[in-house]
Amino acid sequence: MRIDYGERIPNNVGLGDDRRLRRALESWQPRFLGWWQDLGPEGFQDVDVYLRTAVSVEPGGWAHFGHVKMLDYRWGIFLTVPEKDRQIGFGEDKGLPVWTQVPGEHRADLRRLIVTQGDTEPASVEQQRLLGRTAPSLYDLRNLFQVNVEEGRHLWAMVYLLQAYFGRDGRDEADMILERHAGDPDRPRILGAFNELTPDWLAFYMFTYFTDRDGKYQLASLAESAFDPLARTCRFMLTEEAHHMFVGESGVKRVVQRTAELMRDQDTVDVRPFGGIDLGTIQRYINFHYSVSLDLFGGERSTNAAAYYNAGLKGRYNETKINDDHLLSETFQLVPEWRDGAPTMADVPAINALNECLRQDFVRDCARGLARWNTVLEEHAIITRLSLPHIAFNRRIGNFADYHVTPEGVPLDEEQWAEQCHEWLPSDKDKAFVSSLMQPVTERGKIAGWIAPPPRGIDGLPFDYEYVRLF
């Protein structure tokens, strides 16, 4: 399914055959472009960036690279190829044909799921809008902008669903997504993690590793939906989301590599005087971004998640590959909870533990990347290892929201937490130090001293290619 770039709004959904929908989306388009100019990457709207643009939704042939100004990027609406005779894979309607229209009884829940997902996409762009000023290299600057334009396209994906299937309510919701802004005290983004600015590049790499990984699992669960247009939309979005997580994993790995090099060359663990980010600070950033991302999955027990599953709206990660009855009527799962003054585990009906099931998949995935970062330390003969904190650490949502533990899971009272939390979470001094390193490097082939260069460039090109034409 190739994408029609001859249309004002590129798409592979036959937009030209639906005049009402095309007019509605064309009316929304100037509002989106106005939002992008006001709250998109600041100071870089008129520069040429070496960006990837989708040309097909089939595996292996969907990406075209070339220099383009971000305001001229061809945002559009792309769904994967329909699966012939696809059936609902879970819940009470398991085995029935999937829906091509929204069932009336599920209209409100589907709209809520789509709006929440859609709200996160522009929020990420708003959070990262100032990062271009302090990019460590042209390579990294280009990767930032690639993430930004794809988040914009993911917004288009959700807005298409709202306007195509939810009538006036959907059009109003699409407008409201552009009226909420990250950190706005009066009209904030729906999810708390999307209301903080991303202040530095270490935070950006952590965000794209941890928080975009949450996005992966949310999209994957929606890709199982009985509402086929939503499932097909999310499957294509997952292809682009993979690049965002690559930016995060490889970015942190390059920071760790440079730190390890400085530790070896200077024979010290304190690399700050030499312009590096010490492992303690990196660990504190991990603790914060990981714990905040855990909260995005919601409470450990959720009647809403159970209702979505029973209705066929939102499945588990890789639902079709799980070997069970996909009804969960007699299945149990261990979930963490607080009991007798400490974190422990409890066996609960699996249908009520779907948020936790998804979160545990996320935790296992995060650990794989951490192992690769630790391999860098091992290769440099450094005995320190980075780690994920306990699942109860620094939580604000769910069973642990009212309690405190160390990164190892040792319970603390409120006074002990207040005295010691600066040891485990980034302090103002940490943030100020990292911020002091954020000096832009815009010369081709050059890179800031706190991060190692990548092992290879983009699209087979060298690291010293002019990925962003600034002058």
ChimeraX attribute file (.defattr): number of C-alpha atoms within 10 A of each C-alpha:
attribute: neighborCount
match mode: 1-to-1
recipient: residues
	/A:1	16
	/A:2	14
	/A:3	20
	/A:4	20
	/A:5	14
	/A:6	8
	/A:7	12
	/A:8	16
	/A:9	19
	/A:10	20
	/A:11	23
	/A:12	21
	/A:13	17
	/A:14	12
	/A:15	20
	/A:16	17
	/A:17	9
	/A:18	11
	/A:19	10
	/A:20	13
	/A:21	17
	/A:22	19
	/A:23	13
	/A:24	14
	/A:25	21
	/A:26	13
	/A:27	11
	/A:28	18
	/A:29	16
	/A:30	11
	/A:31	14
	/A:32	19
	/A:33	15
	/A:34	13
	/A:35	15
	/A:36	23
	/A:37	16
	/A:38	12
	/A:39	19
	/A:40	27
	/A:41	23
	/A:42	16
	/A:43	12
	/A:44	20
	/A:45	15
	/A:46	13
	/A:47	16
	/A:48	21
	/A:49	26
	/A:50	24
	/A:51	24
	/A:52	20
	/A:53	18
	/A:54	20
	/A:55	20
	/A:56	20
	/A:57	20
	/A:58	14
	/A:59	10
	/A:60	7
	/A:61	11
	/A:62	16
	/A:63	14
	/A:64	12
	/A:65	14
	/A:66	11
	/A:67	16
	/A:68	19
	/A:69	16
	/A:70	24
	/A:71	18
	/A:72	11
	/A:73	17
	/A:74	18
	/A:75	24
	/A:76	22
	/A:77	24
	/A:78	29
	/A:79	23
	/A:80	20
	/A:81	14
	/A:82	12
	/A:83	9
	/A:84	6
	/A:85	9
	/A:86	14
	/A:87	16
	/A:88	22
	/A:89	22
	/A:90	26
	/A:91	24
	/A:92	14
	/A:93	16
	/A:94	18
	/A:95	12
	/A:96	14
	/A:97	15
	/A:98	20
	/A:99	16
	/A:100	12
	/A:101	13
	/A:102	17
	/A:103	11
	/A:104	7
	/A:105	9
	/A:106	14
	/A:107	13
	/A:108	13
	/A:109	15
	/A:110	21
	/A:111	20
	/A:112	12
	/A:113	15
	/A:114	19
	/A:115	22
	/A:116	16
	/A:117	19
	/A:118	24
	/A:119	26
	/A:120	23
	/A:121	23
	/A:122	30
	/A:123	31
	/A:124	27
	/A:125	26
	/A:126	26
	/A:127	22
	/A:128	25
	/A:129	24
	/A:130	20
	/A:131	22
	/A:132	22
	/A:133	17
	/A:134	19
	/A:135	22
	/A:136	26
	/A:137	26
	/A:138	27
	/A:139	26
	/A:140	22
	/A:141	21
	/A:142	22
	/A:143	21
	/A:144	24
	/A:145	24
	/A:146	22
	/A:147	22
	/A:148	24
	/A:149	25
	/A:150	25
	/A:151	23
	/A:152	24
	/A:153	22
	/A:154	29
	/A:155	26
	/A:156	25
	/A:157	23
	/A:158	26
	/A:159	25
	/A:160	25
	/A:161	22
	/A:162	23
	/A:163	22
	/A:164	21
	/A:165	19
	/A:166	19
	/A:167	12
	/A:168	12
	/A:169	13
	/A:170	21
	/A:171	20
	/A:172	13
	/A:173	21
	/A:174	25
	/A:175	14
	/A:176	14
	/A:177	22
	/A:178	19
	/A:179	14
	/A:180	18
	/A:181	23
	/A:182	25
	/A:183	18
	/A:184	12
	/A:185	10
	/A:186	8
	/A:187	12
	/A:188	17
	/A:189	24
	/A:190	18
	/A:191	15
	/A:192	14
	/A:193	20
	/A:194	24
	/A:195	20
	/A:196	17
	/A:197	20
	/A:198	21
	/A:199	19
	/A:200	21
	/A:201	24
	/A:202	24
	/A:203	22
	/A:204	23
	/A:205	26
	/A:206	25
	/A:207	27
	/A:208	27
	/A:209	26
	/A:210	26
	/A:211	25
	/A:212	21
	/A:213	22
	/A:214	25
	/A:215	23
	/A:216	23
	/A:217	20
	/A:218	23
	/A:219	23
	/A:220	23
	/A:221	22
	/A:222	27
	/A:223	28
	/A:224	26
	/A:225	28
	/A:226	29
	/A:227	23
	/A:228	25
	/A:229	23
	/A:230	23
	/A:231	24
	/A:232	20
	/A:233	23
	/A:234	27
	/A:235	22
	/A:236	21
	/A:237	24
	/A:238	19
	/A:239	14
	/A:240	19
	/A:241	22
	/A:242	14
	/A:243	17
	/A:244	26
	/A:245	23
	/A:246	15
	/A:247	22
	/A:248	25
	/A:249	22
	/A:250	18
	/A:251	24
	/A:252	27
	/A:253	24
	/A:254	20
	/A:255	24
	/A:256	25
	/A:257	23
	/A:258	23
	/A:259	29
	/A:260	27
	/A:261	18
	/A:262	23
	/A:263	20
	/A:264	15
	/A:265	9
	/A:266	12
	/A:267	11
	/A:268	12
	/A:269	16
	/A:270	17
	/A:271	21
	/A:272	16
	/A:273	8
	/A:274	13
	/A:275	19
	/A:276	24
	/A:277	26
	/A:278	24
	/A:279	20
	/A:280	18
	/A:281	20
	/A:282	21
	/A:283	18
	/A:284	22
	/A:285	22
	/A:286	27
	/A:287	23
	/A:288	20
	/A:289	21
	/A:290	26
	/A:291	22
	/A:292	21
	/A:293	22
	/A:294	26
	/A:295	22
	/A:296	20
	/A:297	22
	/A:298	18
	/A:299	22
	/A:300	22
	/A:301	22
	/A:302	16
	/A:303	14
	/A:304	13
	/A:305	20
	/A:306	21
	/A:307	16
	/A:308	19
	/A:309	25
	/A:310	21
	/A:311	21
	/A:312	23
	/A:313	26
	/A:314	29
	/A:315	28
	/A:316	24
	/A:317	23
	/A:318	12
	/A:319	18
	/A:320	13
	/A:321	8
	/A:322	10
	/A:323	7
	/A:324	10
	/A:325	13
	/A:326	20
	/A:327	17
	/A:328	18
	/A:329	12
	/A:330	9
	/A:331	14
	/A:332	15
	/A:333	16
	/A:334	15
	/A:335	22
	/A:336	18
	/A:337	16
	/A:338	16
	/A:339	11
	/A:340	6
	/A:341	10
	/A:342	16
	/A:343	20
	/A:344	14
	/A:345	12
	/A:346	12
	/A:347	12
	/A:348	15
	/A:349	16
	/A:350	21
	/A:351	25
	/A:352	23
	/A:353	23
	/A:354	30
	/A:355	24
	/A:356	23
	/A:357	19
	/A:358	20
	/A:359	25
	/A:360	16
	/A:361	14
	/A:362	21
	/A:363	17
	/A:364	10
	/A:365	13
	/A:366	18
	/A:367	13
	/A:368	10
	/A:369	17
	/A:370	18
	/A:371	14
	/A:372	14
	/A:373	22
	/A:374	20
	/A:375	16
	/A:376	20
	/A:377	21
	/A:378	14
	/A:379	11
	/A:380	14
	/A:381	11
	/A:382	15
	/A:383	9
	/A:384	12
	/A:385	15
	/A:386	18
	/A:387	16
	/A:388	18
	/A:389	21
	/A:390	17
	/A:391	21
	/A:392	28
	/A:393	26
	/A:394	27
	/A:395	21
	/A:396	19
	/A:397	16
	/A:398	19
	/A:399	19
	/A:400	21
	/A:401	15
	/A:402	12
	/A:403	20
	/A:404	24
	/A:405	24
	/A:406	19
	/A:407	20
	/A:408	13
	/A:409	16
	/A:410	13
	/A:411	18
	/A:412	16
	/A:413	11
	/A:414	12
	/A:415	9
	/A:416	13
	/A:417	17
	/A:418	11
	/A:419	9
	/A:420	12
	/A:421	17
	/A:422	14
	/A:423	13
	/A:424	20
	/A:425	21
	/A:426	20
	/A:427	15
	/A:428	10
	/A:429	10
	/A:430	19
	/A:431	16
	/A:432	13
	/A:433	16
	/A:434	22
	/A:435	15
	/A:436	11
	/A:437	19
	/A:438	20
	/A:439	14
	/A:440	17
	/A:441	19
	/A:442	21
	/A:443	13
	/A:444	16
	/A:445	15
	/A:446	15
	/A:447	22
	/A:448	19
	/A:449	20
	/A:450	25
	/A:451	22
	/A:452	19
	/A:453	22
	/A:454	16
	/A:455	9
	/A:456	11
	/A:457	14
	/A:458	17
	/A:459	10
	/A:460	7
	/A:461	11
	/A:462	15
	/A:463	21
	/A:464	16
	/A:465	15
	/A:466	20
	/A:467	25
	/A:468	25
	/A:469	18
	/A:470	13
	/A:471	5
